[in-house]
Amino acid sequence: MEWDYSILDRSGYQIAKISKELLRMTDTYVIDVQDPENALDALMFVLAIDAEKCSRN
């Protein structure tokens, strides 16, 4: 259902895990980042996913 995502680096190490919270009035995502230095990249990834989903409608 396109609710859960993992961002992996080239060696397969998980950089971030993104999951969508259910039963919310709006789309709400939880971003779990292993290293704070990757937080902005993970946020941009989630924003890109949300923008792509919004463009479908």
Secondary structure, DSSP 8 states (H G I E B T S, - for coil): ---EEEEE-TTS-EEEEEEEESS-SS-EEEEEESSGGGHHHHHHHHHHHHHHHHHT-
